[in-house]
Amino acid sequence: MQEKLDSIVNRYNELQKMASDPDVLKDQKRYRELMQENAALSEIVEEYESLKKVKNEITNTCEMINNARDDELVDLAKDELKELQVKRDELNKNLKILLIPKDPMDLKNIIMEIRAGTGGDEAALFAADLFRMYSKYAESRNWKIEILSSHSTEIGGFKEIIFSIRGSSVFENLRYESGGHRVQRVPVTESGGRIHTSAVTVAVLPEAEATDVEIKNEDLRIDVYRSSGPGGQSVNTTDSAVRITYIPTGMVVTCQDEKSQHKNKAKALRVLRARLYEMVEQKKQEQRARDRKSQVGSGDRSERIRTYNFPQNRVTDHRINLTLYKLESILLGYMDEIIEALKLNARQEYLKSELS
C-alpha cells in the first residue's frame, strides 16, 4: 500500500504542475480531464498526509515516553499515544477504502425507470414524489434531466416514468437506488384516516453509448401508433408513438411523449440500449460476485430497499439499517446522507469480500 500511495502523491504533484501549463490551459477538454483526475486523487493525498503526520507524532510520543523521568508526564504521553494510535488505525481504514479501484461505470450517465406497484393511485402519486425527489437532487448537483417516456394518471401521478440524468459521476451516486420503495401514509382519497402501504419500483441503468452495445436493424421490430394520454384522449393526430421490440429477447420499449416519430424512436432506442447493456453488465457482476463470494450493490429490483413513513417523518434504508427522521427534506432532494452511507457500506463490503 505504501508504494501505491507514494506513486499517487507523485502523480498528484505532476498534475498540479500540468494544470498551470499554458498549453494545457488552452485545451479545455484536456484541462477538464486533468482536473477530474486531480479531484479523484486529492482526497487520497490529504488522508495520506494526515496519516504521515500522525505516524510522526506517534514516533515522537514514544520517544518522549522512553526518555521522560516525570511519571505524570509519562502518563499524559501514554494517553496521547492511545488517541494517536486510534486515529492512525482510522486513517489506514479510510485509505484502504479510498484505494478501492473505481468502477468505470461510475462515470456514466443513467436512465432511471420508476413504476407504480401495488397501491393503485396512491402508488402512482408516490412514483411522482420520487421523480420530484430525484429531480431536485439532480438539480442540486447541476445534472440535466430529460424525460424519455411517461404514463401519467388523471390525479397527477405516474404509472411509469423513464428519464435520463446526465452529469458528473451520476451512476456512482444513484446506482444503489434500484429496488422496491415502500410508502406508508394516509392517502388524500382516504376519508377514514387509515394509513395505507403502497410500493414503487426503481431501476437505475447506466446509459450505454452506441459502441457499448451493438443493435442490428434486423433484430428490431418497430411499430408506430397514435399516442394517447390519461383516460384515452388523443394527444396527437399522427402516428408518432413508437414501440420497439428487440426480437432476440422479446424486450419491448415504447415512447410517445414527443410529437415527432423520429424523436420518439431515438428515445426508445436509448432506453433499449441501456436495458441491454444492463443485462450484459449484470451477468459480469454476478460472475464477479461468485468469484468474490459476495455481491455488493446488486440492484435487484425485487428487493425492498427503503420505507418512507409519513406519519413518523421517517425514512429507513433496510440494506444498511439506516433510519433518518428527515422524510420531508429527503423528498426535497436532500439525499446526500443516505447516498454517502450507501457508498461507504458498499466499499466496506468490497473490502470484506476481498479479504475473505
VOPADREN-951234 format. One record per residue (C-alpha): residue number from 0; x, y negated, z. Coordinates in Angstrom, 2 decimals. Layout:
ATOM  nr       u       v       w
ATOM NUM       X       Y       Z
...
This chain:
ATOM  nr       u       v       w
ATOM   0    0.00    0.00    0.00
ATOM   1    2.89   -2.34    0.81
ATOM   2    4.32   -2.08   -2.70
ATOM   3    0.91   -2.73   -4.26
ATOM   4    0.33   -5.78   -2.07
ATOM   5    3.74   -7.24   -2.96
ATOM   6    3.00   -6.82   -6.69
ATOM   7   -0.36   -8.59   -6.22
ATOM   8    1.36  -11.52   -4.49
ATOM   9    3.88  -11.76   -7.36
ATOM  10    1.06  -11.76   -9.91
ATOM  11   -0.87  -14.37   -7.91
ATOM  12    2.16  -16.68   -7.81
ATOM  13    2.64  -16.14  -11.54
ATOM  14   -0.99  -17.13  -12.18
ATOM  15   -0.52  -20.31  -10.12
ATOM  16    2.32  -21.38  -12.41
ATOM  17    0.45  -20.40  -15.59
ATOM  18   -2.59  -22.42  -14.54
ATOM  19   -0.58  -25.63  -14.74
ATOM  20    0.98  -24.79  -18.13
ATOM  21   -0.19  -27.39  -20.73
ATOM  22   -0.55  -24.70  -23.43
ATOM  23   -2.80  -22.60  -21.20
ATOM  24   -4.91  -25.63  -20.27
ATOM  25   -5.61  -26.26  -23.97
ATOM  26   -7.02  -22.74  -24.40
ATOM  27  -10.25  -22.87  -22.40
ATOM  28  -11.03  -19.18  -22.85
ATOM  29   -7.57  -18.12  -21.68
ATOM  30   -7.75  -20.57  -18.79
ATOM  31  -11.12  -19.17  -17.60
ATOM  32   -9.75  -15.62  -17.74
ATOM  33   -6.75  -16.62  -15.65
ATOM  34   -8.94  -18.41  -13.11
ATOM  35  -11.18  -15.35  -12.79
ATOM  36   -8.16  -13.15  -12.14
ATOM  37   -6.80  -15.74   -9.72
ATOM  38  -10.07  -15.79   -7.77
ATOM  39  -10.12  -11.99   -7.60
ATOM  40   -6.58  -11.88   -6.16
ATOM  41   -6.79  -14.88   -3.81
ATOM  42   -8.80  -13.10   -1.11
ATOM  43   -6.33  -10.19   -1.05
ATOM  44   -3.36  -12.56   -0.84
ATOM  45   -4.94  -14.53    2.03
ATOM  46   -5.63  -11.35    4.03
ATOM  47   -2.12  -10.07    3.34
ATOM  48   -0.55  -13.35    4.51
ATOM  49   -2.65  -13.16    7.68
ATOM  50   -1.51   -9.57    8.23
ATOM  51    2.17  -10.50    7.85
ATOM  52    1.71  -13.36   10.32
ATOM  53    0.05  -11.06   12.88
ATOM  54    2.77   -8.42   12.45
ATOM  55    5.40  -11.09   13.06
ATOM  56    3.57  -12.21   16.21
ATOM  57    3.42   -8.59   17.41
ATOM  58    7.21   -8.26   16.96
ATOM  59    7.84  -11.50   18.90
ATOM  60    5.44  -10.49   21.66
ATOM  61    7.10   -7.08   22.04
ATOM  62   10.49   -8.78   22.34
ATOM  63    9.06  -11.09   25.00
ATOM  64    7.73   -8.11   26.98
ATOM  65   11.09   -6.35   26.80
ATOM  66   13.11   -9.41   27.82
ATOM  67   10.84  -11.20   30.30
ATOM  68   11.63  -10.96   34.02
ATOM  69    8.42  -12.59   35.25
ATOM  70    5.77   -9.89   35.92
ATOM  71    2.90  -12.34   35.43
ATOM  72    4.30  -13.42   32.06
ATOM  73    4.69   -9.75   31.03
ATOM  74    1.03   -9.04   31.91
ATOM  75   -0.13  -12.00   29.84
ATOM  76    2.03  -10.87   26.92
ATOM  77    0.64   -7.35   27.12
ATOM  78   -2.93   -8.69   26.98
ATOM  79   -2.00  -10.79   23.95
ATOM  80   -0.35   -7.76   22.33
ATOM  81   -3.56   -5.73   22.62
ATOM  82   -5.53   -8.52   20.91
ATOM  83   -2.95   -8.78   18.15
ATOM  84   -3.00   -5.02   17.56
ATOM  85   -6.80   -5.07   17.21
ATOM  86   -6.51   -7.96   14.75
ATOM  87   -3.79   -6.11   12.80
ATOM  88   -5.95   -2.97   12.51
ATOM  89   -8.92   -5.05   11.33
ATOM  90   -6.83   -6.79    8.67
ATOM  91   -5.45   -3.43    7.49
ATOM  92   -9.00   -2.13    7.18
ATOM  93  -10.12   -5.22    5.24
ATOM  94   -7.17   -4.93    2.86
ATOM  95   -7.93   -1.28    2.12
ATOM  96  -11.46   -2.30    1.18
ATOM  97  -10.24   -5.21   -0.98
ATOM  98   -7.82   -2.90   -2.80
ATOM  99  -10.59   -0.54   -3.93
ATOM 100  -10.47   -0.51   -7.77
ATOM 101  -13.06   -2.77   -9.36
ATOM 102  -15.81   -1.11  -11.34
ATOM 103  -15.58   -2.52  -14.90
ATOM 104  -19.38   -2.65  -14.97
ATOM 105  -19.43   -5.14  -12.07
ATOM 106  -18.76   -7.97  -14.52
ATOM 107  -21.66   -7.04  -16.80
ATOM 108  -24.93   -8.91  -17.13
ATOM 109  -28.07   -6.94  -16.26
ATOM 110  -31.54   -6.11  -17.40
ATOM 111  -33.90   -5.78  -14.44
ATOM 112  -37.24   -3.96  -14.59
ATOM 113  -39.87   -4.50  -11.90
ATOM 114  -43.00   -2.32  -11.90
ATOM 115  -46.03   -2.30   -9.61
ATOM 116  -46.57    1.10   -7.99
ATOM 117  -49.20    2.21   -5.50
ATOM 118  -51.40   -0.59   -4.26
ATOM 119  -53.19   -1.94   -7.34
ATOM 120  -53.50   -5.73   -7.47
ATOM 121  -51.55   -6.13   -4.23
ATOM 122  -48.59   -4.22   -5.68
ATOM 123  -48.74   -6.38   -8.82
ATOM 124  -48.71   -9.55   -6.69
ATOM 125  -45.68   -8.29   -4.80
ATOM 126  -43.94   -7.49   -8.09
ATOM 127  -44.39  -11.19   -8.90
ATOM 128  -42.97  -12.10   -5.46
ATOM 129  -39.87  -10.01   -6.15
ATOM 130  -39.45  -11.59   -9.59
ATOM 131  -39.53  -15.05   -7.96
ATOM 132  -37.06  -13.89   -5.28
ATOM 133  -34.53  -12.67   -7.85
ATOM 134  -35.12  -15.77   -9.99
ATOM 135  -34.35  -18.10   -7.07
ATOM 136  -31.29  -16.07   -6.11
ATOM 137  -30.06  -16.22   -9.72
ATOM 138  -30.72  -19.97   -9.81
ATOM 139  -28.64  -20.47   -6.65
ATOM 140  -25.68  -18.81   -8.42
ATOM 141  -26.19  -20.67  -11.73
ATOM 142  -27.16  -17.48  -13.55
ATOM 143  -29.50  -17.56  -16.53
ATOM 144  -32.78  -15.58  -16.63
ATOM 145  -34.65  -14.59  -19.78
ATOM 146  -37.96  -12.71  -19.70
ATOM 147  -37.88   -9.88  -22.24
ATOM 148  -41.28   -8.29  -21.63
ATOM 149  -44.13   -8.72  -19.17
ATOM 150  -47.62   -7.39  -18.43
ATOM 151  -49.40   -9.81  -16.12
ATOM 152  -52.66   -9.45  -14.21
ATOM 153  -55.54  -11.90  -14.06
ATOM 154  -54.73  -12.92  -10.47
ATOM 155  -51.08  -13.82  -11.10
ATOM 156  -49.29  -10.53  -10.54
ATOM 157  -47.21   -8.32  -12.81
ATOM 158  -47.92   -4.71  -13.66
ATOM 159  -44.44   -4.82  -15.19
ATOM 160  -41.85   -7.45  -15.95
ATOM 161  -38.49   -6.90  -17.66
ATOM 162  -35.90   -9.68  -17.76
ATOM 163  -32.18  -10.25  -18.22
ATOM 164  -29.84  -12.08  -15.87
ATOM 165  -26.59  -13.44  -17.25
ATOM 166  -23.69  -14.93  -15.35
ATOM 167  -20.59  -14.15  -13.33
ATOM 168  -20.47  -10.68  -11.67
ATOM 169  -24.27  -10.19  -11.87
ATOM 170  -24.20   -6.38  -11.77
ATOM 171  -21.73   -6.38   -8.86
ATOM 172  -24.19   -8.34   -6.73
ATOM 173  -27.53   -6.82   -7.79
ATOM 174  -26.66   -3.18   -8.56
ATOM 175  -27.97   -1.96   -5.20
ATOM 176  -31.46   -3.41   -5.74
ATOM 177  -32.55   -0.32   -7.71
ATOM 178  -35.15    1.74   -5.89
ATOM 179  -38.52    1.54   -4.17
ATOM 180  -39.50   -1.69   -2.41
ATOM 181  -42.39   -1.37    0.06
ATOM 182  -44.52   -4.28    1.28
ATOM 183  -46.75   -4.36    4.36
ATOM 184  -49.16   -7.29    4.61
ATOM 185  -52.80   -8.34    4.65
ATOM 186  -53.89   -8.81    1.01
ATOM 187  -55.67  -12.02    0.04
ATOM 188  -58.63   -9.87   -1.02
ATOM 189  -58.86   -8.15    2.39
ATOM 190  -61.69   -9.64    4.45
ATOM 191  -61.18   -7.37    7.47
ATOM 192  -57.61   -8.47    8.15
ATOM 193  -56.18   -4.98    7.76
ATOM 194  -52.53   -4.50    6.82
ATOM 195  -52.05   -2.66    3.52
ATOM 196  -48.91   -0.91    2.29
ATOM 197  -48.00   -1.21   -1.38
ATOM 198  -44.97   -0.25   -3.43
ATOM 199  -42.94   -1.69   -6.28
ATOM 200  -40.04   -0.06   -8.13
ATOM 201  -36.99   -1.96   -9.33
ATOM 202  -34.41   -0.78  -11.86
ATOM 203  -31.15   -2.62  -12.43
ATOM 204  -29.46   -1.74  -15.74
ATOM 205  -26.05   -3.08  -16.81
ATOM 206  -26.66   -4.77  -20.14
ATOM 207  -24.87   -2.90  -22.89
ATOM 208  -23.02   -4.50  -25.76
ATOM 209  -23.59   -3.20  -29.27
ATOM 210  -20.20   -1.49  -29.04
ATOM 211  -21.14    0.32  -25.81
ATOM 212  -24.00    2.33  -27.32
ATOM 213  -24.40    3.41  -30.94
ATOM 214  -28.04    3.42  -32.05
ATOM 215  -28.67    4.84  -35.52
ATOM 216  -31.59    3.46  -37.51
ATOM 217  -32.77    6.97  -38.35
ATOM 218  -33.18    7.66  -34.62
ATOM 219  -35.72    4.86  -34.26
ATOM 220  -39.44    4.76  -34.94
ATOM 221  -40.68    1.17  -34.95
ATOM 222  -44.39    0.37  -34.74
ATOM 223  -45.91   -3.11  -34.83
ATOM 224  -49.29   -4.12  -33.49
ATOM 225  -51.28   -7.13  -32.34
ATOM 226  -50.32   -8.28  -28.85
ATOM 227  -52.90   -8.90  -26.15
ATOM 228  -52.92  -10.41  -22.69
ATOM 229  -54.72   -9.63  -19.41
ATOM 230  -58.23   -8.34  -19.97
ATOM 231  -57.51   -7.55  -23.60
ATOM 232  -57.98  -11.02  -25.07
ATOM 233  -55.89  -11.71  -28.14
ATOM 234  -52.85  -13.90  -27.60
ATOM 235  -51.65  -13.62  -31.16
ATOM 236  -53.33  -13.31  -34.53
ATOM 237  -50.48  -11.43  -36.23
ATOM 238  -48.92   -8.02  -35.73
ATOM 239  -45.94   -9.39  -33.77
ATOM 240  -45.80   -6.91  -30.88
ATOM 241  -43.17   -4.17  -31.28
ATOM 242  -42.99   -0.63  -29.97
ATOM 243  -39.66    1.19  -30.44
ATOM 244  -39.41    4.94  -29.88
ATOM 245  -35.95    6.46  -29.58
ATOM 246  -36.60    9.82  -31.21
ATOM 247  -33.77   11.91  -29.63
ATOM 248  -35.10   11.30  -26.09
ATOM 249  -38.67   10.09  -26.67
ATOM 250  -37.86    6.88  -24.80
ATOM 251  -40.33    4.07  -25.60
ATOM 252  -39.81    0.32  -25.27
ATOM 253  -42.45   -2.30  -26.05
ATOM 254  -42.20   -6.07  -26.31
ATOM 255  -44.95   -8.55  -27.12
ATOM 256  -44.07  -11.79  -25.34
ATOM 257  -42.74  -13.60  -28.42
ATOM 258  -44.87  -14.72  -31.34
ATOM 259  -42.10  -13.59  -33.68
ATOM 260  -41.93   -9.88  -34.57
ATOM 261  -38.19  -10.29  -35.18
ATOM 262  -37.59  -11.71  -31.68
ATOM 263  -39.71   -9.00  -30.04
ATOM 264  -37.73   -6.33  -31.89
ATOM 265  -34.41   -7.86  -30.81
ATOM 266  -35.51   -7.97  -27.18
ATOM 267  -36.84   -4.41  -27.27
ATOM 268  -33.52   -3.19  -28.68
ATOM 269  -31.67   -4.90  -25.83
ATOM 270  -33.80   -3.03  -23.30
ATOM 271  -33.43    0.26  -25.16
ATOM 272  -29.66   -0.14  -25.40
ATOM 273  -29.44   -0.88  -21.65
ATOM 274  -31.52    2.19  -20.76
ATOM 275  -29.44    4.48  -22.95
ATOM 276  -26.23    3.01  -21.54
ATOM 277  -27.50    3.62  -18.00
ATOM 278  -28.23    7.26  -18.84
ATOM 279  -24.65    7.77  -20.01
ATOM 280  -23.15    5.94  -17.03
ATOM 281  -25.41    7.80  -14.59
ATOM 282  -24.06   11.13  -15.84
ATOM 283  -20.50    9.87  -15.42
ATOM 284  -21.30    8.63  -11.92
ATOM 285  -22.85   11.96  -10.93
ATOM 286  -19.72   13.74  -12.11
ATOM 287  -17.50   11.34  -10.15
ATOM 288  -19.75   11.88   -7.13
ATOM 289  -19.30   15.66   -7.39
ATOM 290  -15.57   15.16   -7.65
ATOM 291  -15.55   12.88   -4.58
ATOM 292  -18.16   14.93   -2.66
ATOM 293  -20.06   11.72   -2.02
ATOM 294  -22.29    9.48   -4.08
ATOM 295  -22.23    5.76   -3.44
ATOM 296  -24.88    3.43   -4.80
ATOM 297  -26.75    5.96   -6.90
ATOM 298  -29.56    3.54   -7.70
ATOM 299  -32.14    6.33   -7.52
ATOM 300  -35.45    4.62   -8.30
ATOM 301  -37.46    7.21   -6.37
ATOM 302  -35.65    6.27   -3.16
ATOM 303  -37.43    3.85   -0.80
ATOM 304  -34.71    1.36   -0.12
ATOM 305  -36.39   -1.59    1.58
ATOM 306  -39.51   -2.62    3.50
ATOM 307  -40.91   -6.16    3.64
ATOM 308  -43.20   -6.55    6.67
ATOM 309  -45.06   -9.87    6.52
ATOM 310  -46.79   -9.81    9.98
ATOM 311  -43.36   -9.39   11.64
ATOM 312  -41.44  -11.62    9.18
ATOM 313  -39.14   -8.61    8.85
ATOM 314  -37.05   -7.11    6.05
ATOM 315  -35.44   -3.70    6.63
ATOM 316  -32.95   -2.07    4.29
ATOM 317  -33.22    1.62    5.13
ATOM 318  -29.94    2.67    3.50
ATOM 319  -27.75    0.70    5.91
ATOM 320  -30.22    0.33    8.81
ATOM 321  -30.15   -3.45    8.48
ATOM 322  -33.13   -5.40    9.83
ATOM 323  -33.47   -9.16    9.42
ATOM 324  -36.33  -11.29   10.71
ATOM 325  -35.99  -13.71    7.80
ATOM 326  -38.56  -12.45    5.30
ATOM 327  -39.70  -15.93    4.23
ATOM 328  -36.19  -17.19    3.49
ATOM 329  -35.18  -13.94    1.75
ATOM 330  -38.18  -14.20   -0.58
ATOM 331  -37.00  -17.74   -1.35
ATOM 332  -33.80  -16.22   -2.74
ATOM 333  -31.53  -16.37    0.33
ATOM 334  -30.34  -12.79   -0.16
ATOM 335  -26.61  -13.12    0.48
ATOM 336  -26.65  -11.48    3.93
ATOM 337  -28.33   -8.32    2.59
ATOM 338  -26.27   -8.18   -0.60
ATOM 339  -22.92   -8.64    1.17
ATOM 340  -23.85   -5.96    3.73
ATOM 341  -24.71   -3.52    0.92
ATOM 342  -21.45   -4.24   -0.92
ATOM 343  -19.42   -3.75    2.27
ATOM 344  -21.22   -0.49    3.04
ATOM 345  -20.54    0.81   -0.49
ATOM 346  -16.82    0.02   -0.13
ATOM 347  -16.64    1.76    3.25
ATOM 348  -18.42    4.84    1.89
ATOM 349  -15.99    4.91   -1.02
ATOM 350  -13.03    4.88    1.37
ATOM 351  -14.56    7.71    3.43
ATOM 352  -15.10    9.82    0.33
ATOM 353  -11.55    9.21   -0.89
ATOM 354  -10.12   10.27    2.47
ATOM 355  -12.33   13.38    2.81
